[in-house]
Amino acid sequence: MAYAIMRAEKLSNMGAVAASMQHCYRERETRNADPKRTPDNQHLVAKNTDEAMGKLRALLPEKRRKDAVLAVEYVMSASPEWFVTATPEQEKALFQQSLQWLADKYGADRIITASIH
């Protein structure tokens, strides 16, 4: 039986946000990623870490608490057995539905970046 998977992680400092984005954009060594498949990754909204960090800074208030959550990173996927039989169209639909869920919950303007790996 296949399952939907969602993980959320609060990021409360700019270093953690930048590190997460560098991982997603493969701008740093990512041991669990196959470098041969990196060119197949797709990035929406922002095309690199610098652009995404600029978008985040524009959204954040100038004054904020020291312990404020600056961003929430979501990983949305499905169990491996689903991908065995899923068509490319079904994979695309899964990603679009995930992105739409985030837009409905937080607002499309609050999505800093989205990556498909």
Jmol script that loads the backbone (N, CA, C; Angstrom):
load data "model"
ATOM      1  N   MET A   1       0.845  -1.177   0.000  1.00  0.00           N
ATOM      2  CA  MET A   1       0.000   0.000   0.000  1.00  0.00           C
ATOM      3  C   MET A   1       0.889   1.239   0.000  1.00  0.00           C
ATOM      4  N   ALA A   2       0.558   2.200  -0.837  1.00  0.00           N
ATOM      5  CA  ALA A   2       1.320   3.436  -0.945  1.00  0.00           C
ATOM      6  C   ALA A   2       0.768   4.486   0.007  1.00  0.00           C
ATOM      7  N   TYR A   3       1.639   5.364   0.454  1.00  0.00           N
ATOM      8  CA  TYR A   3       1.267   6.418   1.389  1.00  0.00           C
ATOM      9  C   TYR A   3       1.787   7.762   0.916  1.00  0.00           C
ATOM     10  N   ALA A   4       1.052   8.823   1.253  1.00  0.00           N
ATOM     11  CA  ALA A   4       1.553  10.179   1.072  1.00  0.00           C
ATOM     12  C   ALA A   4       2.476  10.474   2.246  1.00  0.00           C
ATOM     13  N   ILE A   5       3.524  11.236   1.989  1.00  0.00           N
ATOM     14  CA  ILE A   5       4.502  11.576   3.022  1.00  0.00           C
ATOM     15  C   ILE A   5       4.671  13.090   3.056  1.00  0.00           C
ATOM     16  N   MET A   6       4.623  13.664   4.242  1.00  0.00           N
ATOM     17  CA  MET A   6       4.887  15.086   4.408  1.00  0.00           C
ATOM     18  C   MET A   6       5.699  15.275   5.682  1.00  0.00           C
ATOM     19  N   ARG A   7       6.783  16.039   5.563  1.00  0.00           N
ATOM     20  CA  ARG A   7       7.602  16.377   6.720  1.00  0.00           C
ATOM     21  C   ARG A   7       7.737  17.885   6.746  1.00  0.00           C
ATOM     22  N   ALA A   8       7.615  18.462   7.926  1.00  0.00           N
ATOM     23  CA  ALA A   8       7.769  19.908   8.089  1.00  0.00           C
ATOM     24  C   ALA A   8       8.864  20.166   9.118  1.00  0.00           C
ATOM     25  N   GLU A   9       9.688  21.160   8.836  1.00  0.00           N
ATOM     26  CA  GLU A   9      10.745  21.538   9.774  1.00  0.00           C
ATOM     27  C   GLU A   9      10.810  23.052   9.882  1.00  0.00           C
ATOM     28  N   LYS A  10      10.739  23.553  11.104  1.00  0.00           N
ATOM     29  CA  LYS A  10      10.845  24.986  11.341  1.00  0.00           C
ATOM     30  C   LYS A  10      12.311  25.402  11.245  1.00  0.00           C
ATOM     31  N   LEU A  11      12.548  26.513  10.574  1.00  0.00           N
ATOM     32  CA  LEU A  11      13.892  27.068  10.442  1.00  0.00           C
ATOM     33  C   LEU A  11      13.885  28.440  11.109  1.00  0.00           C
ATOM     34  N   SER A  12      14.703  28.593  12.157  1.00  0.00           N
ATOM     35  CA  SER A  12      14.608  29.808  12.954  1.00  0.00           C
ATOM     36  C   SER A  12      15.832  30.710  12.896  1.00  0.00           C
ATOM     37  N   ASN A  13      16.745  30.446  11.965  1.00  0.00           N
ATOM     38  CA  ASN A  13      17.826  31.408  11.751  1.00  0.00           C
ATOM     39  C   ASN A  13      18.223  31.377  10.277  1.00  0.00           C
ATOM     40  N   MET A  14      18.809  32.456   9.815  1.00  0.00           N
ATOM     41  CA  MET A  14      19.139  32.594   8.398  1.00  0.00           C
ATOM     42  C   MET A  14      20.135  31.539   7.940  1.00  0.00           C
ATOM     43  N   GLY A  15      21.031  31.119   8.814  1.00  0.00           N
ATOM     44  CA  GLY A  15      21.991  30.073   8.460  1.00  0.00           C
ATOM     45  C   GLY A  15      21.296  28.763   8.139  1.00  0.00           C
ATOM     46  N   ALA A  16      20.294  28.394   8.945  1.00  0.00           N
ATOM     47  CA  ALA A  16      19.549  27.160   8.706  1.00  0.00           C
ATOM     48  C   ALA A  16      18.747  27.252   7.411  1.00  0.00           C
ATOM     49  N   VAL A  17      18.167  28.413   7.147  1.00  0.00           N
ATOM     50  CA  VAL A  17      17.402  28.599   5.911  1.00  0.00           C
ATOM     51  C   VAL A  17      18.339  28.483   4.709  1.00  0.00           C
ATOM     52  N   ALA A  18      19.475  29.169   4.752  1.00  0.00           N
ATOM     53  CA  ALA A  18      20.433  29.133   3.635  1.00  0.00           C
ATOM     54  C   ALA A  18      20.965  27.721   3.418  1.00  0.00           C
ATOM     55  N   ALA A  19      21.269  27.015   4.497  1.00  0.00           N
ATOM     56  CA  ALA A  19      21.769  25.639   4.366  1.00  0.00           C
ATOM     57  C   ALA A  19      20.728  24.735   3.726  1.00  0.00           C
ATOM     58  N   SER A  20      19.470  24.890   4.117  1.00  0.00           N
ATOM     59  CA  SER A  20      18.395  24.099   3.531  1.00  0.00           C
ATOM     60  C   SER A  20      18.274  24.380   2.032  1.00  0.00           C
ATOM     61  N   MET A  21      18.338  25.647   1.669  1.00  0.00           N
ATOM     62  CA  MET A  21      18.217  26.006   0.255  1.00  0.00           C
ATOM     63  C   MET A  21      19.419  25.529  -0.553  1.00  0.00           C
ATOM     64  N   GLN A  22      20.611  25.647   0.007  1.00  0.00           N
ATOM     65  CA  GLN A  22      21.800  25.157  -0.698  1.00  0.00           C
ATOM     66  C   GLN A  22      21.702  23.655  -0.931  1.00  0.00           C
ATOM     67  N   HIS A  23      21.122  22.937   0.025  1.00  0.00           N
ATOM     68  CA  HIS A  23      20.894  21.508  -0.139  1.00  0.00           C
ATOM     69  C   HIS A  23      19.913  21.260  -1.285  1.00  0.00           C
ATOM     70  N   CYS A  24      18.797  21.977  -1.285  1.00  0.00           N
ATOM     71  CA  CYS A  24      17.773  21.783  -2.318  1.00  0.00           C
ATOM     72  C   CYS A  24      18.276  22.128  -3.710  1.00  0.00           C
ATOM     73  N   TYR A  25      19.061  23.199  -3.818  1.00  0.00           N
ATOM     74  CA  TYR A  25      19.592  23.618  -5.110  1.00  0.00           C
ATOM     75  C   TYR A  25      20.871  22.871  -5.480  1.00  0.00           C
ATOM     76  N   ARG A  26      21.322  21.990  -4.603  1.00  0.00           N
ATOM     77  CA  ARG A  26      22.550  21.204  -4.812  1.00  0.00           C
ATOM     78  C   ARG A  26      23.760  22.123  -5.001  1.00  0.00           C
ATOM     79  N   GLU A  27      23.783  23.222  -4.250  1.00  0.00           N
ATOM     80  CA  GLU A  27      24.904  24.152  -4.270  1.00  0.00           C
ATOM     81  C   GLU A  27      25.955  23.755  -3.238  1.00  0.00           C
ATOM     82  N   ARG A  28      25.690  22.712  -2.503  1.00  0.00           N
ATOM     83  CA  ARG A  28      26.641  22.145  -1.555  1.00  0.00           C
ATOM     84  C   ARG A  28      26.607  20.640  -1.741  1.00  0.00           C
ATOM     85  N   GLU A  29      27.624  19.959  -1.241  1.00  0.00           N
ATOM     86  CA  GLU A  29      27.669  18.505  -1.378  1.00  0.00           C
ATOM     87  C   GLU A  29      26.446  17.888  -0.700  1.00  0.00           C
ATOM     88  N   THR A  30      25.783  17.030  -1.432  1.00  0.00           N
ATOM     89  CA  THR A  30      24.574  16.377  -0.929  1.00  0.00           C
ATOM     90  C   THR A  30      24.775  14.874  -1.110  1.00  0.00           C
ATOM     91  N   ARG A  31      25.196  14.221  -0.047  1.00  0.00           N
ATOM     92  CA  ARG A  31      25.590  12.812  -0.124  1.00  0.00           C
ATOM     93  C   ARG A  31      24.467  11.876  -0.553  1.00  0.00           C
ATOM     94  N   ASN A  32      23.251  12.196  -0.196  1.00  0.00           N
ATOM     95  CA  ASN A  32      22.141  11.293  -0.527  1.00  0.00           C
ATOM     96  C   ASN A  32      21.558  11.555  -1.914  1.00  0.00           C
ATOM     97  N   ALA A  33      22.193  12.404  -2.714  1.00  0.00           N
ATOM     98  CA  ALA A  33      21.702  12.733  -4.049  1.00  0.00           C
ATOM     99  C   ALA A  33      22.667  12.202  -5.110  1.00  0.00           C
ATOM    100  N   ASP A  34      22.108  11.648  -6.159  1.00  0.00           N
ATOM    101  CA  ASP A  34      22.896  11.158  -7.280  1.00  0.00           C
ATOM    102  C   ASP A  34      23.252  12.344  -8.174  1.00  0.00           C
ATOM    103  N   PRO A  35      24.542  12.717  -8.253  1.00  0.00           N
ATOM    104  CA  PRO A  35      24.932  13.896  -9.041  1.00  0.00           C
ATOM    105  C   PRO A  35      24.549  13.792 -10.522  1.00  0.00           C
ATOM    106  N   LYS A  36      24.423  12.568 -11.025  1.00  0.00           N
ATOM    107  CA  LYS A  36      24.037  12.387 -12.428  1.00  0.00           C
ATOM    108  C   LYS A  36      22.587  12.803 -12.666  1.00  0.00           C
ATOM    109  N   ARG A  37      21.777  12.782 -11.609  1.00  0.00           N
ATOM    110  CA  ARG A  37      20.361  13.127 -11.756  1.00  0.00           C
ATOM    111  C   ARG A  37      20.066  14.586 -11.413  1.00  0.00           C
ATOM    112  N   THR A  38      21.050  15.301 -10.885  1.00  0.00           N
ATOM    113  CA  THR A  38      20.856  16.700 -10.496  1.00  0.00           C
ATOM    114  C   THR A  38      20.329  17.571 -11.637  1.00  0.00           C
ATOM    115  N   PRO A  39      20.805  17.395 -12.877  1.00  0.00           N
ATOM    116  CA  PRO A  39      20.253  18.231 -13.965  1.00  0.00           C
ATOM    117  C   PRO A  39      18.754  18.025 -14.197  1.00  0.00           C
ATOM    118  N   ASP A  40      18.191  16.915 -13.716  1.00  0.00           N
ATOM    119  CA  ASP A  40      16.756  16.658 -13.870  1.00  0.00           C
ATOM    120  C   ASP A  40      15.912  17.404 -12.841  1.00  0.00           C
ATOM    121  N   ASN A  41      16.543  17.950 -11.797  1.00  0.00           N
ATOM    122  CA  ASN A  41      15.805  18.670 -10.763  1.00  0.00           C
ATOM    123  C   ASN A  41      15.160  19.915 -11.367  1.00  0.00           C
ATOM    124  N   GLN A  42      13.994  20.266 -10.843  1.00  0.00           N
ATOM    125  CA  GLN A  42      13.286  21.468 -11.285  1.00  0.00           C
ATOM    126  C   GLN A  42      13.116  22.401 -10.095  1.00  0.00           C
ATOM    127  N   HIS A  43      13.297  23.694 -10.344  1.00  0.00           N
ATOM    128  CA  HIS A  43      13.144  24.687  -9.283  1.00  0.00           C
ATOM    129  C   HIS A  43      12.170  25.754  -9.757  1.00  0.00           C
ATOM    130  N   LEU A  44      11.146  25.983  -8.938  1.00  0.00           N
ATOM    131  CA  LEU A  44      10.127  26.976  -9.261  1.00  0.00           C
ATOM    132  C   LEU A  44      10.235  28.148  -8.298  1.00  0.00           C
ATOM    133  N   VAL A  45       9.706  29.261  -8.669  1.00  0.00           N
ATOM    134  CA  VAL A  45       9.647  30.511  -7.909  1.00  0.00           C
ATOM    135  C   VAL A  45      11.016  31.181  -7.897  1.00  0.00           C
ATOM    136  N   ALA A  46      12.018  30.567  -7.276  1.00  0.00           N
ATOM    137  CA  ALA A  46      13.380  31.110  -7.257  1.00  0.00           C
ATOM    138  C   ALA A  46      14.304  30.090  -7.908  1.00  0.00           C
ATOM    139  N   LYS A  47      15.314  30.558  -8.594  1.00  0.00           N
ATOM    140  CA  LYS A  47      16.208  29.671  -9.346  1.00  0.00           C
ATOM    141  C   LYS A  47      17.497  29.313  -8.613  1.00  0.00           C
ATOM    142  N   ASN A  48      17.777  29.991  -7.488  1.00  0.00           N
ATOM    143  CA  ASN A  48      18.979  29.662  -6.715  1.00  0.00           C
ATOM    144  C   ASN A  48      18.812  30.190  -5.286  1.00  0.00           C
ATOM    145  N   THR A  49      19.778  29.859  -4.445  1.00  0.00           N
ATOM    146  CA  THR A  49      19.703  30.243  -3.038  1.00  0.00           C
ATOM    147  C   THR A  49      19.664  31.755  -2.857  1.00  0.00           C
ATOM    148  N   ASP A  50      20.498  32.482  -3.593  1.00  0.00           N
ATOM    149  CA  ASP A  50      20.530  33.937  -3.432  1.00  0.00           C
ATOM    150  C   ASP A  50      19.176  34.578  -3.747  1.00  0.00           C
ATOM    151  N   GLU A  51      18.552  34.127  -4.827  1.00  0.00           N
ATOM    152  CA  GLU A  51      17.245  34.676  -5.192  1.00  0.00           C
ATOM    153  C   GLU A  51      16.199  34.329  -4.129  1.00  0.00           C
ATOM    154  N   ALA A  52      16.220  33.090  -3.660  1.00  0.00           N
ATOM    155  CA  ALA A  52      15.256  32.660  -2.642  1.00  0.00           C
ATOM    156  C   ALA A  52      15.461  33.422  -1.332  1.00  0.00           C
ATOM    157  N   MET A  53      16.706  33.615  -0.930  1.00  0.00           N
ATOM    158  CA  MET A  53      16.976  34.363   0.308  1.00  0.00           C
ATOM    159  C   MET A  53      16.516  35.810   0.167  1.00  0.00           C
ATOM    160  N   GLY A  54      16.669  36.393  -1.010  1.00  0.00           N
ATOM    161  CA  GLY A  54      16.177  37.752  -1.242  1.00  0.00           C
ATOM    162  C   GLY A  54      14.667  37.827  -1.094  1.00  0.00           C
ATOM    163  N   LYS A  55      13.963  36.842  -1.621  1.00  0.00           N
ATOM    164  CA  LYS A  55      12.502  36.800  -1.491  1.00  0.00           C
ATOM    165  C   LYS A  55      12.097  36.654  -0.033  1.00  0.00           C
ATOM    166  N   LEU A  56      12.813  35.828   0.713  1.00  0.00           N
ATOM    167  CA  LEU A  56      12.509  35.650   2.135  1.00  0.00           C
ATOM    168  C   LEU A  56      12.738  36.952   2.898  1.00  0.00           C
ATOM    169  N   ARG A  57      13.871  37.595   2.677  1.00  0.00           N
ATOM    170  CA  ARG A  57      14.170  38.848   3.379  1.00  0.00           C
ATOM    171  C   ARG A  57      13.099  39.912   3.101  1.00  0.00           C
ATOM    172  N   ALA A  58      12.582  39.923   1.888  1.00  0.00           N
ATOM    173  CA  ALA A  58      11.542  40.900   1.533  1.00  0.00           C
ATOM    174  C   ALA A  58      10.238  40.631   2.284  1.00  0.00           C
ATOM    175  N   LEU A  59       9.976  39.386   2.645  1.00  0.00           N
ATOM    176  CA  LEU A  59       8.746  39.035   3.358  1.00  0.00           C
ATOM    177  C   LEU A  59       8.845  39.228   4.870  1.00  0.00           C
ATOM    178  N   LEU A  60      10.049  39.115   5.412  1.00  0.00           N
ATOM    179  CA  LEU A  60      10.213  39.164   6.863  1.00  0.00           C
ATOM    180  C   LEU A  60      10.106  40.593   7.391  1.00  0.00           C
ATOM    181  N   PRO A  61       9.504  40.758   8.561  1.00  0.00           N
ATOM    182  CA  PRO A  61       9.465  42.095   9.166  1.00  0.00           C
ATOM    183  C   PRO A  61      10.866  42.521   9.598  1.00  0.00           C
ATOM    184  N   GLU A  62      11.095  43.823   9.635  1.00  0.00           N
ATOM    185  CA  GLU A  62      12.420  44.326  10.021  1.00  0.00           C
ATOM    186  C   GLU A  62      12.743  43.943  11.464  1.00  0.00           C
ATOM    187  N   LYS A  63      11.761  44.081  12.342  1.00  0.00           N
ATOM    188  CA  LYS A  63      11.955  43.704  13.744  1.00  0.00           C
ATOM    189  C   LYS A  63      11.208  42.406  13.995  1.00  0.00           C
ATOM    190  N   ARG A  64      11.908  41.469  14.612  1.00  0.00           N
ATOM    191  CA  ARG A  64      11.286  40.189  14.946  1.00  0.00           C
ATOM    192  C   ARG A  64      11.959  39.619  16.183  1.00  0.00           C
ATOM    193  N   ARG A  65      11.270  38.707  16.821  1.00  0.00           N
ATOM    194  CA  ARG A  65      11.810  38.071  18.023  1.00  0.00           C
ATOM    195  C   ARG A  65      13.054  37.262  17.663  1.00  0.00           C
ATOM    196  N   LYS A  66      13.957  37.124  18.623  1.00  0.00           N
ATOM    197  CA  LYS A  66      15.161  36.329  18.393  1.00  0.00           C
ATOM    198  C   LYS A  66      14.828  34.878  18.094  1.00  0.00           C
ATOM    199  N   ASP A  67      13.764  34.365  18.697  1.00  0.00           N
ATOM    200  CA  ASP A  67      13.406  32.954  18.513  1.00  0.00           C
ATOM    201  C   ASP A  67      12.302  32.745  17.474  1.00  0.00           C
ATOM    202  N   ALA A  68      12.081  33.736  16.623  1.00  0.00           N
ATOM    203  CA  ALA A  68      11.019  33.632  15.619  1.00  0.00           C
ATOM    204  C   ALA A  68      11.346  32.549  14.584  1.00  0.00           C
ATOM    205  N   VAL A  69      10.326  31.880  14.111  1.00  0.00           N
ATOM    206  CA  VAL A  69      10.478  30.936  13.000  1.00  0.00           C
ATOM    207  C   VAL A  69      10.492  31.764  11.724  1.00  0.00           C
ATOM    208  N   LEU A  70      11.574  31.652  10.949  1.00  0.00           N
ATOM    209  CA  LEU A  70      11.714  32.444   9.731  1.00  0.00           C
ATOM    210  C   LEU A  70      11.085  31.764   8.519  1.00  0.00           C
ATOM    211  N   ALA A  71      11.107  30.443   8.523  1.00  0.00           N
ATOM    212  CA  ALA A  71      10.554  29.685   7.399  1.00  0.00           C
ATOM    213  C   ALA A  71      10.219  28.277   7.876  1.00  0.00           C
ATOM    214  N   VAL A  72       9.368  27.629   7.123  1.00  0.00           N
ATOM    215  CA  VAL A  72       9.062  26.221   7.376  1.00  0.00           C
ATOM    216  C   VAL A  72       9.366  25.482   6.086  1.00  0.00           C
ATOM    217  N   GLU A  73      10.222  24.481   6.198  1.00  0.00           N
ATOM    218  CA  GLU A  73      10.570  23.657   5.044  1.00  0.00           C
ATOM    219  C   GLU A  73       9.644  22.450   5.026  1.00  0.00           C
ATOM    220  N   TYR A  74       8.990  22.242   3.902  1.00  0.00           N
ATOM    221  CA  TYR A  74       8.126  21.075   3.735  1.00  0.00           C
ATOM    222  C   TYR A  74       8.760  20.133   2.724  1.00  0.00           C
ATOM    223  N   VAL A  75       8.749  18.853   3.038  1.00  0.00           N
ATOM    224  CA  VAL A  75       9.091  17.812   2.076  1.00  0.00           C
ATOM    225  C   VAL A  75       7.809  17.027   1.857  1.00  0.00           C
ATOM    226  N   MET A  76       7.353  16.997   0.623  1.00  0.00           N
ATOM    227  CA  MET A  76       6.112  16.290   0.285  1.00  0.00           C
ATOM    228  C   MET A  76       6.452  15.256  -0.774  1.00  0.00           C
ATOM    229  N   SER A  77       6.067  14.017  -0.490  1.00  0.00           N
ATOM    230  CA  SER A  77       6.435  12.923  -1.380  1.00  0.00           C
ATOM    231  C   SER A  77       5.422  11.800  -1.228  1.00  0.00           C
ATOM    232  N   ALA A  78       5.807  10.634  -1.678  1.00  0.00           N
ATOM    233  CA  ALA A  78       4.994   9.424  -1.536  1.00  0.00           C
ATOM    234  C   ALA A  78       5.942   8.283  -1.213  1.00  0.00           C
ATOM    235  N   SER A  79       5.381   7.216  -0.713  1.00  0.00           N
ATOM    236  CA  SER A  79       6.205   6.056  -0.386  1.00  0.00           C
ATOM    237  C   SER A  79       6.829   5.481  -1.665  1.00  0.00           C
ATOM    238  N   PRO A  80       7.998   4.868  -1.538  1.00  0.00           N
ATOM    239  CA  PRO A  80       8.720   4.387  -2.724  1.00  0.00           C
ATOM    240  C   PRO A  80       7.901   3.468  -3.632  1.00  0.00           C
ATOM    241  N   GLU A  81       7.045   2.633  -3.053  1.00  0.00           N
ATOM    242  CA  GLU A  81       6.274   1.720  -3.899  1.00  0.00           C
ATOM    243  C   GLU A  81       5.309   2.457  -4.830  1.00  0.00           C
ATOM    244  N   TRP A  82       4.877   3.652  -4.458  1.00  0.00           N
ATOM    245  CA  TRP A  82       4.000   4.427  -5.337  1.00  0.00           C
ATOM    246  C   TRP A  82       4.745   4.820  -6.613  1.00  0.00           C
ATOM    247  N   PHE A  83       6.008   5.227  -6.454  1.00  0.00           N
ATOM    248  CA  PHE A  83       6.793   5.675  -7.607  1.00  0.00           C
ATOM    249  C   PHE A  83       7.094   4.545  -8.587  1.00  0.00           C
ATOM    250  N   VAL A  84       7.044   3.300  -8.142  1.00  0.00           N
ATOM    251  CA  VAL A  84       7.307   2.157  -9.020  1.00  0.00           C
ATOM    252  C   VAL A  84       6.282   2.096 -10.155  1.00  0.00           C
ATOM    253  N   THR A  85       5.024   2.389  -9.847  1.00  0.00           N
ATOM    254  CA  THR A  85       3.970   2.286 -10.855  1.00  0.00           C
ATOM    255  C   THR A  85       3.448   3.637 -11.341  1.00  0.00           C
ATOM    256  N   ALA A  86       3.854   4.718 -10.714  1.00  0.00           N
ATOM    257  CA  ALA A  86       3.349   6.045 -11.086  1.00  0.00           C
ATOM    258  C   ALA A  86       3.870   6.466 -12.453  1.00  0.00           C
ATOM    259  N   THR A  87       2.988   7.064 -13.226  1.00  0.00           N
ATOM    260  CA  THR A  87       3.384   7.608 -14.530  1.00  0.00           C
ATOM    261  C   THR A  87       3.973   9.006 -14.319  1.00  0.00           C
ATOM    262  N   PRO A  88       4.697   9.514 -15.298  1.00  0.00           N
ATOM    263  CA  PRO A  88       5.191  10.893 -15.174  1.00  0.00           C
ATOM    264  C   PRO A  88       4.056  11.894 -14.944  1.00  0.00           C
ATOM    265  N   GLU A  89       2.898  11.650 -15.532  1.00  0.00           N
ATOM    266  CA  GLU A  89       1.756  12.546 -15.340  1.00  0.00           C
ATOM    267  C   GLU A  89       1.257  12.495 -13.901  1.00  0.00           C
ATOM    268  N   GLN A  90       1.241  11.297 -13.308  1.00  0.00           N
ATOM    269  CA  GLN A  90       0.827  11.161 -11.914  1.00  0.00           C
ATOM    270  C   GLN A  90       1.825  11.832 -10.983  1.00  0.00           C
ATOM    271  N   GLU A  91       3.117  11.709 -11.274  1.00  0.00           N
ATOM    272  CA  GLU A  91       4.136  12.377 -10.461  1.00  0.00           C
ATOM    273  C   GLU A  91       3.964  13.886 -10.535  1.00  0.00           C
ATOM    274  N   LYS A  92       3.728  14.401 -11.737  1.00  0.00           N
ATOM    275  CA  LYS A  92       3.515  15.844 -11.917  1.00  0.00           C
ATOM    276  C   LYS A  92       2.273  16.296 -11.149  1.00  0.00           C
ATOM    277  N   ALA A  93       1.207  15.498 -11.213  1.00  0.00           N
ATOM    278  CA  ALA A  93      -0.029  15.834 -10.501  1.00  0.00           C
ATOM    279  C   ALA A  93       0.199  15.853  -8.994  1.00  0.00           C
ATOM    280  N   LEU A  94       0.979  14.903  -8.475  1.00  0.00           N
ATOM    281  CA  LEU A  94       1.301  14.875  -7.039  1.00  0.00           C
ATOM    282  C   LEU A  94       1.999  16.163  -6.630  1.00  0.00           C
ATOM    283  N   PHE A  95       2.971  16.588  -7.419  1.00  0.00           N
ATOM    284  CA  PHE A  95       3.682  17.812  -7.085  1.00  0.00           C
ATOM    285  C   PHE A  95       2.760  19.017  -7.171  1.00  0.00           C
ATOM    286  N   GLN A  96       1.950  19.105  -8.209  1.00  0.00           N
ATOM    287  CA  GLN A  96       1.043  20.247  -8.361  1.00  0.00           C
ATOM    288  C   GLN A  96       0.033  20.307  -7.217  1.00  0.00           C
ATOM    289  N   GLN A  97      -0.489  19.151  -6.797  1.00  0.00           N
ATOM    290  CA  GLN A  97      -1.431  19.121  -5.681  1.00  0.00           C
ATOM    291  C   GLN A  97      -0.742  19.534  -4.378  1.00  0.00           C
ATOM    292  N   SER A  98       0.487  19.116  -4.198  1.00  0.00           N
ATOM    293  CA  SER A  98       1.241  19.491  -2.995  1.00  0.00           C
ATOM    294  C   SER A  98       1.475  20.999  -2.960  1.00  0.00           C
ATOM    295  N   LEU A  99       1.891  21.548  -4.089  1.00  0.00           N
ATOM    296  CA  LEU A  99       2.133  22.988  -4.181  1.00  0.00           C
ATOM    297  C   LEU A  99       0.837  23.772  -3.972  1.00  0.00           C
ATOM    298  N   GLN A 100      -0.262  23.270  -4.525  1.00  0.00           N
ATOM    299  CA  GLN A 100      -1.549  23.936  -4.349  1.00  0.00           C
ATOM    300  C   GLN A 100      -1.988  23.905  -2.888  1.00  0.00           C
ATOM    301  N   TRP A 101      -1.728  22.797  -2.197  1.00  0.00           N
ATOM    302  CA  TRP A 101      -2.073  22.694  -0.779  1.00  0.00           C
ATOM    303  C   TRP A 101      -1.329  23.765   0.014  1.00  0.00           C
ATOM    304  N   LEU A 102      -0.037  23.923  -0.275  1.00  0.00           N
ATOM    305  CA  LEU A 102       0.746  24.956   0.418  1.00  0.00           C
ATOM    306  C   LEU A 102       0.215  26.351   0.101  1.00  0.00           C
ATOM    307  N   ALA A 103      -0.106  26.605  -1.169  1.00  0.00           N
ATOM    308  CA  ALA A 103      -0.630  27.916  -1.571  1.00  0.00           C
ATOM    309  C   ALA A 103      -1.964  28.202  -0.892  1.00  0.00           C
ATOM    310  N   ASP A 104      -2.836  27.189  -0.803  1.00  0.00           N
ATOM    311  CA  ASP A 104      -4.123  27.375  -0.144  1.00  0.00           C
ATOM    312  C   ASP A 104      -3.955  27.625   1.355  1.00  0.00           C
ATOM    313  N   LYS A 105      -3.007  26.943   1.956  1.00  0.00           N
ATOM    314  CA  LYS A 105      -2.801  27.054   3.405  1.00  0.00           C
ATOM    315  C   LYS A 105      -2.110  28.361   3.793  1.00  0.00           C
ATOM    316  N   TYR A 106      -1.078  28.766   3.026  1.00  0.00           N
ATOM    317  CA  TYR A 106      -0.260  29.914   3.418  1.00  0.00           C
ATOM    318  C   TYR A 106      -0.350  31.109   2.473  1.00  0.00           C
ATOM    319  N   GLY A 107      -0.822  30.884   1.258  1.00  0.00           N
ATOM    320  CA  GLY A 107      -0.835  31.930   0.239  1.00  0.00           C
ATOM    321  C   GLY A 107       0.303  31.705  -0.739  1.00  0.00           C
ATOM    322  N   ALA A 108       0.004  31.779  -2.017  1.00  0.00           N
ATOM    323  CA  ALA A 108       1.017  31.531  -3.046  1.00  0.00           C
ATOM    324  C   ALA A 108       2.188  32.502  -2.932  1.00  0.00           C
ATOM    325  N   ASP A 109       1.912  33.724  -2.484  1.00  0.00           N
ATOM    326  CA  ASP A 109       2.966  34.735  -2.351  1.00  0.00           C
ATOM    327  C   ASP A 109       3.938  34.422  -1.219  1.00  0.00           C
ATOM    328  N   ARG A 110       3.619  33.476  -0.352  1.00  0.00           N
ATOM    329  CA  ARG A 110       4.478  33.116   0.773  1.00  0.00           C
ATOM    330  C   ARG A 110       5.384  31.931   0.465  1.00  0.00           C
ATOM    331  N   ILE A 111       5.229  31.340  -0.723  1.00  0.00           N
ATOM    332  CA  ILE A 111       6.096  30.229  -1.125  1.00  0.00           C
ATOM    333  C   ILE A 111       7.367  30.822  -1.704  1.00  0.00           C
ATOM    334  N   ILE A 112       8.490  30.595  -1.024  1.00  0.00           N
ATOM    335  CA  ILE A 112       9.773  31.182  -1.422  1.00  0.00           C
ATOM    336  C   ILE A 112      10.382  30.408  -2.586  1.00  0.00           C
ATOM    337  N   THR A 113      10.312  29.102  -2.510  1.00  0.00           N
ATOM    338  CA  THR A 113      10.855  28.249  -3.571  1.00  0.00           C
ATOM    339  C   THR A 113      10.186  26.899  -3.498  1.00  0.00           C
ATOM    340  N   ALA A 114      10.242  26.176  -4.585  1.00  0.00           N
ATOM    341  CA  ALA A 114       9.728  24.813  -4.652  1.00  0.00           C
ATOM    342  C   ALA A 114      10.647  24.032  -5.576  1.00  0.00           C
ATOM    343  N   SER A 115      11.070  22.865  -5.130  1.00  0.00           N
ATOM    344  CA  SER A 115      11.999  22.044  -5.913  1.00  0.00           C
ATOM    345  C   SER A 115      11.433  20.653  -6.098  1.00  0.00           C
ATOM    346  N   ILE A 116      11.647  20.100  -7.284  1.00  0.00           N
ATOM    347  CA  ILE A 116      11.268  18.727  -7.568  1.00  0.00           C
ATOM    348  C   ILE A 116      12.571  17.956  -7.764  1.00  0.00           C
ATOM    349  N   HIS A 117      12.774  16.949  -6.928  1.00  0.00           N
ATOM    350  CA  HIS A 117      13.975  16.107  -7.041  1.00  0.00           C
ATOM    351  C   HIS A 117      13.565  14.716  -7.410  1.00  0.00           C
TER     352      HIS A 117
END
end "model"
wireframe off; spacefill off
backbone 0.3
color backbone group
